[in-house]
Amino acid sequence: MNLHIVTGASRGLGAALAHFFAESGDDVVDISRNKSRFHDRIKHFSFDLASMDSKEDLVQKILRAYPIEDYHMITLTNNAGLIDPVMPIKKLDEPAILRNFAVNLTAPIALTAAFLKGTEKMKGIRIISNISSGVASDPIASWACYSAAKAGLKSFTMALAKDYASNDKVKIINFGPGLVDTEMQAHVREIASDDFPEVDIFKNYKNQNKLKSAEEVGAALGAYILKNPFENYTNVNINNLGLL
Ligand SMILES: NC(=O)c1ccc[n+]([C@@H]2O[C@H](COP(=O)([O-])OP(=O)(O)OC[C@H]3O[C@@H](n4cnc5c(N)ncnc54)[C@H](OP(=O)(O)O)[C@@H]3O)[C@@H](O)[C@H]2O)c1
């Protein structure tokens, strides 16, 4: 059996991924603030990833409940994300900047460190999958914090892969999900054009059915993680997974 730790599995892409794993018969842990849709294989650990609370204590608590000896493979998917603040840079305030980087960048790094330490004696495969975005390399106006944090996360993921380049039991994924029909997208469409000049482009994506469902993307990523047909590092997006 496998264990999957998924951040932000209370809704959206994370919830779909967690349900895919659970339906595959694996154990799943959700780290988010709100409890997700019920599934008897998904256990919710309530945690605010923007807080300074210890991610290492959290991972140790999870691994006490799910001992590593019980699993062939353990995965961590850093999926939780926060797009706000969306506004011109001169309007940004410091608490909102810190919150964005805490959720999108600092927490994934801290969780990854705690995960690698806590599962060091693991004999099977460990996979860390970080959810990226097109803005990691092609930023959008008014999305400065989110774009910079996702670029930082991608860079961290590549450095992580280099750290583990000689360990064939640790595999790293940078995953671009494309446009997914979640609350994050709905929220973006509600932002005033004064704060987000490109809002109509995102309204059109929805009107023109350009968004994929969370279930479709979650299942594609979940199947890819379970299959892990690569050695050390893979940089994939929903269009080149080859599974759809
Ligand atoms: N949707 C898209 O088109 C799209 C495109 C590219 C990349 N992405 C990326 O895909 C990932 C999933 O996005 P989504 O669209 O599914 O977003 P979403 O519907 O807004 O869901 C975000 C998830 O992150 C969790 N989260 C947010 N802040 C948190 C905090 N402070 N502490 C703990 N958990 C927190 C939320 O849980 P709680 O609120 O319960 O805490 C929720 O489960 C994100 O990394 C996002 O950047 C999405």
The ligand as an ORCA input file, in Angstrom:
! r2SCAN-3c Opt
* xyz 0 1
  N      -6.909     26.488    -10.892
  C      -6.002     26.763    -11.829
  O      -6.340     27.100    -12.981
  C      -4.537     26.607    -11.519
  C      -3.624     26.883    -12.531
  C      -2.262     26.744    -12.281
  C      -1.845     26.318    -11.020
  N      -2.758     26.070    -10.048
  C      -2.257     25.607     -8.752
  O      -2.929     24.407     -8.401
  C      -2.997     24.287     -6.974
  C      -4.434     24.022     -6.548
  O      -5.199     25.149     -6.904
  P      -6.803     25.140     -6.946
  O      -7.180     25.805     -8.191
  O      -7.325     23.800     -6.604
  O      -7.075     26.172     -5.742
  P      -8.300     26.300     -4.714
  O      -9.528     25.723     -5.277
  O      -8.299     27.729     -4.293
  O      -7.816     25.387     -3.497
  C      -6.697     25.782     -2.761
  C      -6.394     24.766     -1.676
  O      -5.269     25.282     -0.933
  C      -5.589     25.283      0.437
  N      -5.004     26.417      1.152
  C      -5.022     27.721      0.771
  N      -4.484     28.462      1.752
  C      -4.125     27.611      2.744
  C      -3.545     27.782      4.029
  N      -3.242     28.996      4.524
  N      -3.311     26.685      4.798
  C      -3.644     25.458      4.340
  N      -4.196     25.241      3.134
  C      -4.445     26.309      2.362
  C      -7.121     25.390      0.501
  O      -7.576     24.775      1.705
  P      -8.260     25.559      2.935
  O      -8.869     26.832      2.400
  O      -9.248     24.564      3.463
  O      -7.153     25.800      3.905
  C      -7.548     24.579     -0.715
  O      -7.687     23.213     -0.363
  C      -2.414     25.580     -6.411
  O      -1.063     25.408     -6.084
  C      -2.522     26.540     -7.590
  O      -1.583     27.576     -7.505
  C      -4.083     26.201    -10.260
*
